[in-house]
Amino acid sequence: MRYRFPCSLILSLLFCCVLQAQQLSFSPMRLFFKGAPGETVSETITISNTTSQSYEFLLSLKDWNRDSLGIKHYFPVSSLPHSNAKNIKLPQTSFVVAPGEKKTYTVSMRIPIADTQKIASNSMLFFTQVNAPRNETGDKSGIGIRISMEFGIQLFYTPQAAQKGTLRFLAFNYEPGHKKDSAGHRLVVKYQNTGQVHKDGFIRFELTNKQTGEEIKPEPVPIAIMPGDDQVVHYPLPKLAAGNYLAVAILDAGSDNELKVAEKNMHVEE
């Protein structure tokens, strides 16, 4: 928990998209800084509040990374080797958005003068609400619940010398579930970012029944991976008819990157 209030329980919710229910939006959710050594560069966040409520936020920085499943983890400022938090400048650490107001917030970064760094760095800027109203429970315990919203803005710095690299497959496997229950089957993809910059994109799967020719194209899986990291995606398969299948996995990191394709023959038992 980031904040504590008397007789209340706070639930911090980290949003990486527009909060449609509350009609409060932050855009963009990711800032990318580029510049020459010694230069100070700035990027702007737009906050729109179309509700009848005022929102008050405290701002803070954290380091972060992703584990082998792509899940974010947070750490104290400047504790990770590829943190850029010490070079980030915030004009203020509190921020209020009035009802119906649209405001901008500018984040600056000073590019190190002796910039020998080659790997992209990152940090996270949190906007944490501190004026959440209490929703009473209706009993006499005196305990209410405050839902304190927290928005995380990813801050990336890409050095001029950073190599783009590519995504590549390390493994592509089929893991059958319980016999006579194909609902437990899954595809497992292990892949790597060979570059020195952050990458995101999709893994796309295609299945073809070799007996009937039926093609199955599940929804793409969004991915995001740090420089030089490996990640694993476990993809649960829909229930399949018994038979032999050709499974295809495609790593798609956008138009600036070559598509990578892997194939796997798989047999689904009755």
C-alpha positions as CSV (number, residue, x, y, z in Angstrom):
1,M,0.0,0.0,0.0
2,R,1.3,3.4,-0.9
3,Y,-0.8,5.5,1.5
4,R,-2.7,4.8,4.7
5,F,-5.8,6.7,6.0
6,P,-7.5,6.2,9.4
7,C,-10.4,3.7,9.4
8,S,-10.1,3.0,5.7
9,L,-8.8,0.4,3.3
10,I,-7.0,1.7,0.2
11,L,-6.9,-0.2,-2.9
12,S,-4.2,1.1,-5.3
13,L,-5.1,0.3,-8.9
14,L,-2.4,0.7,-11.6
15,F,-3.9,1.6,-14.9
16,C,-2.0,1.4,-18.2
17,C,-5.0,2.5,-20.3
18,V,-7.8,5.1,-20.2
19,L,-10.0,4.6,-17.2
20,Q,-13.3,4.7,-19.1
21,A,-15.6,4.2,-16.1
22,Q,-14.3,7.3,-14.4
23,Q,-13.7,9.3,-17.6
24,L,-10.2,10.2,-16.5
25,S,-7.4,9.7,-19.1
26,F,-3.6,10.0,-19.3
27,S,-2.0,10.1,-22.7
28,P,0.5,8.9,-23.7
29,M,1.2,6.1,-21.2
30,R,4.8,5.8,-22.5
31,L,7.3,8.6,-23.0
32,F,10.4,8.1,-25.2
33,F,13.4,10.4,-24.6
34,K,16.2,10.8,-27.2
35,G,18.9,13.5,-27.4
36,A,22.5,14.4,-27.7
37,P,24.8,14.1,-24.6
38,G,24.3,17.1,-22.3
39,E,21.0,18.1,-23.9
40,T,17.8,18.4,-21.8
41,V,14.8,17.0,-23.6
42,S,11.1,17.2,-22.6
43,E,8.0,15.1,-23.2
44,T,4.4,16.0,-22.3
45,I,1.6,14.1,-20.8
46,T,-2.0,15.2,-21.3
47,I,-4.5,14.5,-18.4
48,S,-8.2,14.9,-19.2
49,N,-10.9,14.9,-16.5
50,T,-14.5,14.9,-17.8
51,T,-16.0,14.0,-14.5
52,S,-17.6,16.3,-11.8
53,Q,-14.9,15.3,-9.3
54,S,-11.5,16.9,-8.6
55,Y,-8.5,14.6,-8.6
56,E,-5.4,15.3,-6.6
57,F,-2.2,13.3,-7.3
58,L,1.2,12.8,-5.7
59,L,4.0,12.0,-8.1
60,S,6.9,9.6,-7.6
61,L,9.5,7.7,-9.6
62,K,10.3,4.0,-9.4
63,D,12.6,1.6,-11.2
64,W,11.0,-1.4,-12.8
65,N,11.7,-4.5,-14.9
66,R,9.9,-7.5,-16.3
67,D,10.2,-11.1,-15.2
68,S,10.4,-14.1,-17.5
69,L,6.6,-14.0,-18.0
70,G,6.6,-10.3,-18.8
71,I,5.1,-9.2,-15.5
72,K,6.3,-5.8,-14.2
73,H,8.1,-5.5,-10.8
74,Y,9.0,-2.2,-9.1
75,F,12.1,-1.2,-7.1
76,P,13.5,1.9,-5.3
77,V,14.8,4.7,-7.5
78,S,18.2,4.1,-9.1
79,S,18.5,0.6,-7.7
80,L,18.5,-1.2,-11.1
81,P,21.5,-1.0,-13.5
82,H,19.4,0.4,-16.3
83,S,17.5,3.0,-14.4
84,N,17.2,6.5,-15.8
85,A,15.4,8.0,-12.8
86,K,18.3,10.1,-11.6
87,N,18.2,12.0,-14.9
88,I,14.5,12.7,-14.8
89,K,13.3,16.1,-13.7
90,L,9.8,16.7,-12.4
91,P,8.5,20.3,-12.3
92,Q,6.3,19.4,-9.3
93,T,5.4,16.4,-7.2
94,S,1.8,17.2,-6.6
95,F,-0.8,17.8,-9.3
96,V,-4.6,18.7,-9.3
97,V,-7.0,18.2,-12.2
98,A,-10.3,20.1,-11.7
99,P,-13.7,18.8,-12.9
100,G,-13.9,19.2,-16.7
101,E,-10.3,20.3,-17.0
102,K,-7.6,19.2,-19.4
103,K,-4.0,19.8,-18.3
104,T,-0.5,19.0,-19.4
105,Y,2.4,17.8,-17.4
106,T,5.9,18.1,-18.8
107,V,8.7,15.6,-17.9
108,S,12.3,16.5,-18.7
109,M,15.4,14.4,-18.9
110,R,19.0,15.5,-19.0
111,I,21.1,13.3,-21.3
112,P,24.4,12.4,-19.6
113,I,27.3,14.4,-20.9
114,A,29.6,11.4,-21.0
115,D,27.0,9.2,-22.6
116,T,28.8,5.8,-23.1
117,Q,25.6,3.9,-22.4
118,K,24.5,1.6,-25.2
119,I,21.5,-0.1,-23.6
120,A,18.1,1.6,-23.3
121,S,17.1,2.6,-19.8
122,N,13.8,3.1,-18.1
123,S,11.8,4.2,-15.0
124,M,8.2,4.6,-14.1
125,L,6.4,7.8,-13.1
126,F,3.4,7.3,-10.8
127,F,0.4,9.6,-10.4
128,T,-1.2,8.4,-7.2
129,Q,-4.5,9.8,-6.1
130,V,-4.7,11.1,-2.5
131,N,-8.2,12.6,-2.3
132,A,-10.2,9.5,-3.0
133,P,-13.7,9.7,-1.3
134,R,-14.6,7.1,1.3
135,N,-17.4,4.7,0.4
136,E,-19.1,3.7,3.6
137,T,-20.0,0.1,4.1
138,G,-23.4,0.8,5.6
139,D,-22.7,-1.0,8.9
140,K,-21.7,0.6,12.2
141,S,-18.1,-0.5,12.2
142,G,-16.8,2.8,11.0
143,I,-14.8,1.2,8.3
144,G,-15.1,2.5,4.8
145,I,-13.2,1.8,1.6
146,R,-11.2,4.3,-0.4
147,I,-10.2,3.2,-3.9
148,S,-7.1,5.2,-4.7
149,M,-6.3,5.2,-8.4
150,E,-2.7,5.0,-9.5
151,F,-1.5,5.6,-13.1
152,G,1.9,4.5,-14.2
153,I,3.7,6.3,-17.1
154,Q,6.7,4.4,-18.6
155,L,9.7,6.5,-19.2
156,F,12.3,5.2,-21.7
157,Y,15.6,6.6,-22.8
158,T,17.2,5.2,-26.0
159,P,20.9,6.0,-26.4
160,Q,22.1,7.0,-29.9
161,A,24.5,4.0,-29.9
162,A,21.8,1.4,-29.0
163,Q,21.5,-1.4,-31.5
164,K,17.9,-2.3,-32.5
165,G,18.4,-6.0,-32.7
166,T,15.5,-8.3,-33.2
167,L,13.2,-10.9,-31.6
168,R,14.1,-14.5,-32.0
169,F,12.6,-17.9,-31.0
170,L,14.5,-19.9,-28.4
171,A,11.9,-22.7,-28.2
172,F,8.4,-23.6,-29.4
173,N,6.7,-26.6,-27.8
174,Y,3.3,-28.2,-27.5
175,E,2.3,-29.4,-24.0
176,P,-0.7,-31.8,-24.0
177,G,-3.1,-31.7,-21.1
178,H,-5.0,-34.6,-19.7
179,K,-5.9,-37.3,-22.1
180,K,-9.5,-37.1,-23.5
181,D,-9.6,-33.4,-22.5
182,S,-7.9,-31.2,-25.1
183,A,-9.0,-28.1,-23.1
184,G,-5.9,-28.5,-21.0
185,H,-3.5,-28.4,-24.0
186,R,-1.2,-25.4,-24.5
187,L,1.5,-23.9,-26.7
188,V,4.7,-22.7,-25.1
189,V,6.9,-20.1,-26.8
190,K,10.2,-18.9,-25.4
191,Y,11.8,-15.9,-27.2
192,Q,14.5,-13.4,-26.8
193,N,15.2,-9.7,-27.5
194,T,18.6,-9.6,-29.0
195,G,18.7,-5.8,-29.2
196,Q,19.6,-3.0,-26.8
197,V,16.2,-1.3,-26.9
198,H,12.8,-2.2,-25.5
199,K,10.5,-4.0,-27.9
200,D,6.8,-4.7,-28.0
201,G,4.5,-6.4,-30.4
202,F,2.4,-9.6,-30.7
203,I,2.8,-13.4,-30.9
204,R,0.3,-14.7,-33.4
205,F,-0.7,-18.4,-33.6
206,E,-2.2,-20.4,-36.4
207,L,-3.4,-24.0,-36.2
208,T,-4.2,-26.2,-39.2
209,N,-5.9,-29.6,-38.9
210,K,-3.9,-31.8,-41.3
211,Q,-6.9,-34.1,-41.9
212,T,-9.7,-31.6,-42.6
213,G,-7.7,-28.5,-43.5
214,E,-9.5,-26.4,-40.9
215,E,-7.6,-23.3,-39.9
216,I,-7.8,-21.8,-36.4
217,K,-6.4,-18.3,-35.7
218,P,-6.6,-17.4,-32.0
219,E,-6.4,-13.8,-30.8
220,P,-2.8,-12.4,-30.9
221,V,-1.0,-12.2,-27.6
222,P,0.5,-8.8,-26.8
223,I,4.1,-8.8,-25.6
224,A,6.7,-6.4,-24.2
225,I,10.3,-7.3,-23.5
226,M,13.3,-5.5,-22.0
227,P,16.7,-5.3,-23.9
228,G,18.6,-8.6,-23.9
229,D,15.8,-10.5,-21.9
230,D,14.2,-13.9,-22.5
231,Q,10.4,-14.4,-21.9
232,V,8.0,-17.3,-22.0
233,V,4.4,-17.3,-23.1
234,H,2.1,-20.1,-22.2
235,Y,-0.9,-20.1,-24.5
236,P,-4.0,-22.2,-23.6
237,L,-5.5,-23.8,-26.6
238,P,-9.2,-24.0,-27.4
239,K,-10.8,-27.4,-27.3
240,L,-9.6,-29.2,-30.4
241,A,-10.9,-32.2,-32.3
242,A,-8.6,-35.2,-32.1
243,G,-6.0,-35.4,-34.9
244,N,-2.7,-34.1,-36.2
245,Y,-2.1,-30.3,-36.4
246,L,0.5,-27.9,-37.7
247,A,1.0,-25.1,-35.2
248,V,2.6,-21.9,-36.4
249,A,3.9,-19.1,-34.1
250,I,4.8,-15.7,-35.5
251,L,6.8,-13.0,-33.6
252,D,5.6,-9.6,-34.8
253,A,7.5,-6.6,-33.4
254,G,6.1,-4.1,-36.0
255,S,6.9,-2.9,-39.5
256,D,10.5,-2.0,-38.6
257,N,11.3,-5.6,-37.6
258,E,11.5,-8.8,-39.6
259,L,8.7,-11.4,-38.8
260,K,10.0,-14.5,-37.2
261,V,8.1,-17.8,-37.8
262,A,8.3,-21.1,-36.0
263,E,6.4,-24.4,-36.7
264,K,5.5,-27.3,-34.6
265,N,3.7,-30.6,-35.5
266,M,1.3,-31.7,-32.7
267,H,-1.0,-34.6,-32.1
268,V,-4.2,-34.2,-30.1
269,E,-5.5,-37.5,-28.7
270,E,-9.1,-38.5,-28.5
